[in-house]
Amino acid sequence: MTDGSVSEESTGDPGPVRQAPDGSAGRPGPGRRRARGGGRRRWLAAGGVAALATVLGLSLALRSGAAPACAAAPAGLAAPAALAAGRMPLAAPPIGGTVHKGKATFYDSKGAGGNCSYPSAPANRLYVALGPTEYSAGAACGGYLDVTGPRGTVRVLIMDQCPECAPGHVDLSREAFARIADPVQGIVTVSYRAAVDPPLSGPLTFRIKEGASQYWFAALVAEHGNPLRAVEVRQGSGAWRTAARQDYNYWLIDSGAGPGPYAVRVTDVYGHRVTATGVTMSPGRVQRSTVKMYGGSAPAARTAPSTRPPSPRPSATPSRTTASPSAVASATAPAPQDGTGPPALAASSVPDAGQPVDCASRG
């Protein structure tokens, strides 16, 4: 066989033995090699045992429901051979300037942020879901695609997974599909490519997951433009600890990263690397830094000076808008130019989101 399964070589099995009319063993069937001298009886005995084993094995296989020997190998066993032959694509998000050709359909996330766990769909509602291969266990989240169809090109945020989509099948939002084709068509031929270093709508944001603590760290990073390669966390002057990306787009450190505040170092697939400091253990809140993934740092957030005298004592319950941890770029990113010191990082309240979306419920 040539399908990658293990072939069985001949072991000298003589096959079934003919019986003489008197019940004694006769000559071997046609086409079989004769045994010589005293080895004939051993040969015949071995043939009988082999035949019996074959019958018993076939019987057991039929009773247990096993597939015949010539059936296709299980997917888990066939995958290595298929990959070696180049017949199966490796799981990886679309990156670089490679143009992919395929088809597009559309769906409605109903405002949800998809399997990438974003609190909501983008305000312009231009987004896309990719099949498991290109979604690549969350590695594609936060990147952008330029999709071209019969009517033109649209840029969409990768925010969801389409479980039934094969490589080359992109499932657009209804609004995005309408930019490139008539929705009446339902499905159209398209080409698409990754948008490298797309314009950023703002600085990096961080959302600590509900249930996180100093003993279990989980953070969602957003507004990074390109797909991410790595997220590292440290507290104070400690060592950097690498977080593990989950398929729902949170970055986890199972043993925790301490009580915080944290420095978070973010690296994308094209080598851009920045560091934000002052990220706090504030589950369920989006913390917006002033560090952009590329293109320089955003201006520091400023508030008008207050004319009220300072309070004689600190408030027992800090306001959500008064947090002022710093966010600075690493050596590979430009430093702020205003010379006023570390920029502020404000925390804003968001709905209780961040749970993985059940893609089977997508319309």
VENJOZI-V154329 format. One record per residue. N is the residue number from 1. RES is the residue in one letter. D_LAST is the distance of its C-alpha to the last C-alpha in Angstrom with 1 decimal. Layout:
BEGIN
n;res;d_last
N;RES;D_LAST
N;RES;D_LAST
END
This chain:
BEGIN
n;res;d_last
1;M;43.8
2;T;42.1
3;D;38.6
4;G;39.3
5;S;40.3
6;V;43.8
7;S;46.4
8;E;49.2
9;E;52.6
10;S;55.6
11;T;57.6
12;G;60.5
13;D;59.2
14;P;61.6
15;G;59.3
16;P;60.6
17;V;64.4
18;R;66.2
19;Q;68.5
20;A;72.0
21;P;73.2
22;D;75.0
23;G;71.9
24;S;72.8
25;A;70.6
26;G;71.1
27;R;70.4
28;P;67.0
29;G;64.8
30;P;65.3
31;G;64.1
32;R;64.6
33;R;67.0
34;R;70.1
35;A;71.0
36;R;74.4
37;G;77.2
38;G;76.5
39;G;72.8
40;R;72.1
41;R;71.9
42;R;69.6
43;W;67.5
44;L;67.3
45;A;66.5
46;A;63.7
47;G;62.3
48;G;62.3
49;V;60.6
50;A;57.9
51;A;57.3
52;L;57.1
53;A;54.6
54;T;52.5
55;V;52.5
56;L;51.7
57;G;48.9
58;L;47.3
59;S;47.6
60;L;46.0
61;A;43.1
62;L;42.5
63;R;42.7
64;S;40.2
65;G;37.7
66;A;38.2
67;A;37.2
68;P;40.2
69;A;41.6
70;C;40.3
71;A;36.7
72;A;34.3
73;A;34.6
74;P;32.0
75;A;29.4
76;G;30.8
77;L;34.2
78;A;33.3
79;A;31.4
80;P;34.6
81;A;36.2
82;A;33.2
83;L;32.9
84;A;36.6
85;A;36.4
86;G;33.7
87;R;31.1
88;M;28.4
89;P;27.2
90;L;27.8
91;A;25.0
92;A;25.4
93;P;23.5
94;P;24.4
95;I;27.6
96;G;30.7
97;G;31.1
98;T;29.8
99;V;27.9
100;H;25.2
101;K;24.1
102;G;21.0
103;K;17.9
104;A;15.0
105;T;11.5
106;F;9.0
107;Y;5.7
108;D;5.9
109;S;7.2
110;K;8.6
111;G;11.9
112;A;12.0
113;G;14.1
114;G;12.2
115;N;14.1
116;C;17.1
117;S;17.6
118;Y;18.2
119;P;18.8
120;S;16.3
121;A;14.8
122;P;17.7
123;A;19.2
124;N;18.9
125;R;15.2
126;L;16.1
127;Y;14.4
128;V;13.4
129;A;12.1
130;L;14.8
131;G;15.5
132;P;17.7
133;T;20.9
134;E;20.4
135;Y;18.6
136;S;21.9
137;A;21.4
138;G;20.8
139;A;23.6
140;A;21.5
141;C;20.2
142;G;21.7
143;G;22.7
144;Y;22.0
145;L;21.5
146;D;23.0
147;V;20.9
148;T;22.9
149;G;21.9
150;P;23.7
151;R;23.9
152;G;24.6
153;T;23.6
154;V;21.3
155;R;21.5
156;V;18.4
157;L;18.3
158;I;17.2
159;M;15.3
160;D;12.7
161;Q;12.8
162;C;10.9
163;P;12.7
164;E;12.7
165;C;14.0
166;A;17.7
167;P;20.1
168;G;19.9
169;H;16.2
170;V;14.7
171;D;11.0
172;L;11.7
173;S;10.5
174;R;10.7
175;E;14.2
176;A;15.4
177;F;14.6
178;A;16.5
179;R;19.4
180;I;20.0
181;A;19.1
182;D;18.4
183;P;14.7
184;V;16.1
185;Q;16.8
186;G;13.3
187;I;14.9
188;V;18.2
189;T;20.8
190;V;21.2
191;S;23.5
192;Y;22.9
193;R;25.1
194;A;25.3
195;A;26.6
196;V;29.8
197;D;31.0
198;P;28.7
199;P;30.0
200;L;29.3
201;S;28.2
202;G;30.4
203;P;32.0
204;L;30.6
205;T;29.0
206;F;29.1
207;R;27.3
208;I;29.0
209;K;26.7
210;E;27.3
211;G;29.8
212;A;31.5
213;S;35.3
214;Q;38.4
215;Y;37.9
216;W;34.2
217;F;32.9
218;A;29.3
219;A;28.3
220;L;25.4
221;V;26.7
222;A;25.1
223;E;26.2
224;H;27.9
225;G;26.8
226;N;27.3
227;P;25.9
228;L;28.3
229;R;30.8
230;A;32.4
231;V;32.7
232;E;36.1
233;V;37.3
234;R;40.9
235;Q;42.7
236;G;46.0
237;S;48.0
238;G;46.6
239;A;45.2
240;W;41.8
241;R;39.3
242;T;36.3
243;A;33.0
244;A;30.6
245;R;27.0
246;Q;24.3
247;D;21.0
248;Y;19.4
249;N;21.7
250;Y;24.4
251;W;28.0
252;L;30.1
253;I;33.8
254;D;34.1
255;S;37.7
256;G;37.1
257;A;38.7
258;G;40.9
259;P;40.7
260;G;40.4
261;P;40.5
262;Y;39.2
263;A;39.5
264;V;36.3
265;R;36.8
266;V;33.8
267;T;34.0
268;D;31.6
269;V;31.5
270;Y;34.0
271;G;36.5
272;H;36.1
273;R;37.2
274;V;37.6
275;T;38.5
276;A;37.6
277;T;39.9
278;G;39.8
279;V;36.3
280;T;36.7
281;M;35.4
282;S;33.3
283;P;30.2
284;G;27.1
285;R;28.6
286;V;28.0
287;Q;31.4
288;R;31.8
289;S;34.6
290;T;36.6
291;V;36.4
292;K;34.4
293;M;33.4
294;Y;35.4
295;G;37.3
296;G;39.5
297;S;39.0
298;A;37.7
299;P;40.3
300;A;41.1
301;A;39.7
302;R;42.6
303;T;43.4
304;A;46.3
305;P;49.4
306;S;49.9
307;T;53.1
308;R;53.1
309;P;55.5
310;P;54.0
311;S;53.4
312;P;56.3
313;R;54.0
314;P;50.5
315;S;47.7
316;A;46.7
317;T;43.0
318;P;42.1
319;S;39.9
320;R;36.5
321;T;37.6
322;T;41.0
323;A;40.0
324;S;41.6
325;P;41.3
326;S;41.9
327;A;39.8
328;V;41.7
329;A;41.1
330;S;42.5
331;A;45.3
332;T;42.9
333;A;41.5
334;P;43.5
335;A;45.0
336;P;44.8
337;Q;47.4
338;D;48.4
339;G;50.6
340;T;49.8
341;G;48.8
342;P;45.4
343;P;42.6
344;A;40.8
345;L;37.4
346;A;35.9
347;A;33.4
348;S;30.9
349;S;28.9
350;V;25.1
351;P;22.8
352;D;22.6
353;A;19.8
354;G;19.9
355;Q;18.4
356;P;16.3
357;V;12.5
358;D;11.2
359;C;9.0
360;A;8.4
361;S;6.2
362;R;3.7
363;G;0.0
END
